[in-house]
Amino acid sequence: MVSSRYPIDDFTHQDTWRLFRILSEFVDGFEAMSQVGPAVSIFGSARTRPRNRHYLAARALARKLAAHRVAVITGGGPGIMEAANRGAAEGGGVSVGLNIELPAEQELNRYVNLPITFRYFFVRKVMFVKYAQAFVILPGGFGTLDELSEVLTLVQTQRIKPIPIVLYDRAFWSGILDWMQERLLAEDMVTRRELGLLKVMDDVDEVVSFLLSHVGPTRDGGQRA
């Protein structure tokens, strides 16, 4: 028997109304993000400092993308998120911050020019994926690994179209990539094609060139499929 300090009628009533709050987050997110245009989601550690080489790389990458009218989407927080939003703003582009309400409040960084705040992680994750034409994963911790794994799973299971997934900094990612080869691939838990979904790069200009070959407005002003 499920115990609760709330009467069962109150519990079901609260869940029913929670559905409307979830729906309202989807509606607000869809309306805001539908105007963004071609975009790249950039993930990485919230703990990266401004003088760190990964911070500098994310900032430069976002600035170059913005110069080509490609919007940048981040979680809106500090670290790599701040770096990418900063670069996008410096490049005169759309700098999206998908913030999340947490017990220890995460404040939006000051470089976001399109802020959207969510209560529910799963609604926020939909926005990261639905409106991005590519993903760039810079070094990060558990949250970054979660985002990487989710994106890979969605492409692997064909829930979204195959789109570029770039891992930046080969030295950082080499350990987990070796493990995937030696364990997952060797034991038939993934295929070589699935491992091939990941592109590993070390140069910002190389990343930008690769992304622009897959992302951006078409001649009629629309987006690539």
N, C-alpha and C positions, 0 to 999 in steps of 0.2 A: 504494500500500500504506500502511495506517495504521500509524504507528510509535507505540510506547508504551514507557515504562520498566517497565510491568508486563506479565507474560505475559498472553496473551489470555484464558486460563482465569480468572485472578485478576480481570481487568477485568469479564468478564461476571458473575462471582460477586458482585462488589461492586455492580454495577448491580441484580442481582436482589434483594439484601438492601436496597438503597436504596428499592425499591418499598414494602417494609414500613414503612420510616421515614416515607415520604410518606403512606402509608395511615394510620399512627398519628396524624399531624398532622391529617389530615382528621377522623378519629374524635374526637380530643380537641376540635378546634375546633367540630364540629357539636354535640357534647354540651354544651359550655359555652354556645354562642351560642343554642341552641334554647330556653333559658330566659330570654332577654333581653326578648322581647316587642317591641312597636312601637319602631322605632329609626330614627335618621337618621345617616348617615355624613357626617362633616365633614372636609374636606381643606384644606390650606393650607401655607404655608411653615414649615419647622422653624426658620428664622432670625429669625422675628418676635419682637421684644422685648416684655416685659410692659406697657410704657407706650405701645406702638404702638396706633393706633386700630383696626387690624384684630384685634389681640389682644383688645382691650376688647370689640369687636363679637362675636367668637367666644365669649368668656366669657359675655356677656349673652345671646346667642342660646341657648347650651346650658343656661344656668340657667332660662330661660323654658320651654324644651322639657321639662326635667326636672320643672318644676312641673306639667306636663300629663301626667306619667308616660310620657314618650317618652325612651327611652334614647339615649345619644350614643356613636357609635363613631368612634374615631380610630386613628392609627398608634401612639399611646402615647408619642410622643417630645416634644421641646420645641416652642416656638413656638406656632403655631395649634393644634397637637394638645394641648399643655399647656393652652392657654386654654379649649378646648372641654371637656376633661376636668375642668378646674377649675370651670367653670360648672355642669356636670352634677352634680358632687359637692356644690357649694354649694347646688344646688337639691334635694338629697336624692334624686337619681336614680341610675340605673345609668350608670356612666362606664367604658366599655370601652376598653382599650388593646391593640391588636393589634401587639405588638412584633415586630421582626425581628432575628435575629442577624446582625451585620455585623462585618467585620474591625476597624473602629473602632467598638467596641461602643456601640450606642444604648441608653441607660438609660431605663427607664420613668419617666415623670414621676410625682410623688408624689400626683397627684390621681386616678389610675386606681383603681377599686375592683373591676374585673373584668379582671385581666391575663391575656393569652394570648400566648405567645411562639412564633414560627415560625422555622424554618430556611429554608423555601422561600418565595420571593416569591409564586409563583403560588397556593399554598395560602392564604396571607394575603389575596390579592386576592379569592379566592372568598368569604371571610368578610365582607369589606367590602360585597360586592354582594348575596350571598344573603340576608343578614339586615337589609338596609336598605330602608325604604319610601320614602326620598328621599335626595338628595345635596345638600350645600351646598359649593360650591367658593369658598374665599376666596383672595385673592392669594397666589401661590406661584411656585416655579421649575419646573425640569424634572420633578421628581417629581409635582407638582400637575398639570402639563399631561398627563403620562402617565395619571394617574388619570382626569382629565376625558375624555381621548380614549378610554380603554377603556370608560368608562361609556356615552358617546355611541354607540360602535360596537356595544355589546351591545344597547342599545335599538333602534338603527337596523336591526340584523340580526334583531331579534325573538328574541334569545336570552334576554332578560328582558322582563318586562312593562313598558310605558311607565310611568315614575314621575317625579316632579318632579326636575329638575336645576336648581339655583339658582346663578347666579354672583353673588357679592356684591361690590359696588363697580363701578358702571358705568364710571367714569373709568378704572379699572385695566384692565378687559376690553375697552374700546371699540376699541382698536387691532386686536386679533385678531378681534373681531366684524366690524369694517369689512372686514378682509381676507377673511373668510369670505364676506361679501356680494359684494365686488368681484372675487374670484378664484374661490372654490369654487362659489358659486351662479351667477355670470355664465358660467362655463365648464362648467356642467351636471355638476359633480362631486358636488354634493349638491342636494337639493330644498329648496324653501321650507318644506315640512312638517318636514323633518329639522332645519333651522335653528331651527324653532319649538320644538324640544325644550328649548332653553335659555331660562330665565327670568332676567332681569337685574334685580336689586333693590339699593337703597341704604339701606333702613331695616330695622333689626332686627325691629321689631314687624310690619312688612309681611311679612317672611320667615316669622316665626312663624305669623302668621295664615294665610298661604298653605299652609305645611306642615301645619298642623293640619286644614286642609280636606281633606287627602289621607292623613294619617297618624294612627294612633292606634287605641285599642281600640274595638271595636263594642259595642253594647249587651249582647251575650251574653258579653263578655269576650274575644272572639277578635280577630283582626286583619283589617283591610281587605284585600281581594284585591289 
